[in-house]
Amino acid sequence: MFLMKRSLFAKILLSMLITTTVPLLITNYISYHTIGRSVKEQLVQLNQSSMAIKMSGITKYIHDVSMLSYTYYSDPELMRLLTRKEVQTPAESVYIKQKIGQNYGGYPEIRSIIYKSALTNKQFIIKSDLNERIPMPDYANHPLAAQENEFNQEYSVVQFNGERRLRINKTFIDTSNRALLGMTTMIVRNTTLKQLANPLGTDEDKDTYIFLQDDMQLLYATPGAAAGETWMDQLRKQSEATKGLINDSKGIYIFYKDDAYNLPITLVKFIPKSVIDQAGKQALNESFTIQLVVTVFITMMAGIISYFILFRVKRILRHIKNIQMGNFDIQIHSKSSDELGVLEDRFQEMIKQLDILWNQQYRYQLEVSTARLKMLQAQINPHFLFNTLQSIGSLAIKKNAPEVSDKLAELGAMFRYSMDIDTEEVRLQDELNHLNHYISLQIGRFQSRIQFNQICSDEALDVLIPKMVLQPLVENSIIHGIEKGDGIGQISVEIEIQEKLLIRIIDNGCGFREETIREINHQYSEPFRNQESRTRIGLINVLKRLQIYYGEGFTWRIESAPFVRTTVALEIPYHQERERDDDESIDRR
């Protein structure tokens, strides 16, 4: 969040990413569901077409097996024996079994074959799987009763040892009078049905079901397939539909019905939801890959464009910073004619105008200062003043007034220090010496009304600072603090070095009112101070000079409790390397 607030580059990149990715995500979501529905419809159509082809093979197979009983009519001897009302001899029974067994010999999946004569009520077990016995109804002197309903159905499903098998009940009828001669019951394993149904399944969608009759007797199910009651109940309700699908939480059940050869068969194929989703996911992954490449490309282009735009903006910011530091010698070579190029050209013109205005103001102030200095020099010639003070000092010594001579010497030193206009920076030690001369003169004036204390660390004595900083501040304390107060005035100057040079001027005078401190702050913040303002002019002059000299590195504060403690604190940037170089240059001289 902090980076977003401070970085335009991050904002542009994030905006481009949101603008690109949100529509892509929405498109992917819509495409995923659209492709899923389309894939689902295609799977249903393809599987129903495949199921129709497989249905014809399954119904033909079951019909062919059931039609084997009609081969009895092609064997005259077998017909003679089966149509006799007398009980067959053992030899005839063996012949009947052999002949019927030969007719069904081409179908090894037929595990049990039983023929029961309706004329003799004799049962012939031609083939039996694991000695299974099928109880046949009694045909003696009565037709097939209603209670033998399982033999009324030509096709049904039975279970042997937990395995579902197909039962085919085929009646043997006299063609001349349509009289019932007997019935053949076959139990068929689902091995061939499995082969016919197996191509419907794959490794992913292997659940296939075969149902018989309208009551949906489950004849075959792919190993491991679950026969749920819910979807089977829905399938039974759709008895009139020849094809369709049933939705389930795990996937879809596609069904296809056919009643060819009067044999109602229903094929059901289960397609898991994962198979339906796989095509959609595959298309989505391909689309996502393309979109990811596009997003990366857009991000890179946005980054490159943002970099070149922000590079030019940062270049303008660097120029602004140089201008704030007073460097107007800036050359901007813009080769572009776009909005930023026009901005740089206008900025270059603005710099030139500011340089002109600044030089004019600087020259104006310099001329004013020079004029004032010349006026002061014209009024008081320094050599004349020094010679006069020296003559008066000599006269004081002759008249036995050494104190007067000392004060005149201190006053002369002060004039010599302040009138040296060629020196802008002095050592802090020199500034303290000048301050001590001033304090000595003021103590001579106020006698015991002033107490002065000075604390300065030794490493600070060689620091270079602008000239005339301490004395105006102490003078301000005396004039505006001590002179207007009663009792003894206490003034302290504390100087130490930490990260900066710290100077504190402390007194117990009348101090500053809140509105006075606000006015000082206002005058300090003005670009050019009004020379007619007389509010704390010595303090304002010092603060403005230090501001011009050190820039933003200089800070100050005023804390005032009237007649208790008033502190003017200055924090001046200090560069040890600079001071050391200056000392070395002084030593070389």
Buried (B, 14 or more C-beta within 10 A) or exposed (E): EEEEEEBEBBBBBBEBBEEBBEEBEEEBEEBBEEBBEEBBEEBBEEBBEBBBEBBEBBBBBBBEBBEBBEBBEEBEEBBEBBBEEEEBEEEBBEBBBEBBBEBBEEBEBBBBBBBBBBBBBBBBBBBBBEEBEBEBBBBEEEEBEEEBEEBEBBBBBBEBEEEBBBBBBBBBBBEEEEEBBBBBBBBBBBEBBBEBBEEBBEEEBBBBBBBBBEEBBBBBBBEEBEEEEEBBEBBEEBEEEEBBBBEBEBBBBBBBBBEBBEBBBBBBBBBBBEBBBBBBBEBBEEBBEEBEEEBEEBBEEBBEEBEEBBEBBEBBEEBEEBBEEEEBEBEBEBEEEEEBBEBBBEBBEEBEEEBEEEEEEEEEEEEEEEEEEEEEEEEEEEEEBBEBBBEBBEEBEEEEBEEBBBBBBBBBBBBBBEBEEEEEEBBBBBBBBBBBBBBBBBBBEBEEBBEBEBEBBEEBBBBBBBBBBBBBBBBBBBEBBBEEBEEEBBBBBBBBBEEBBBBBBBBBBBBBEEEBBEBBEEBBEEEEBEEEEEEBBBBBBBBBBBBEBBEEBBBBEBBBEBBEBBBBBBBBBBEEEEBEEBEEEEEEE
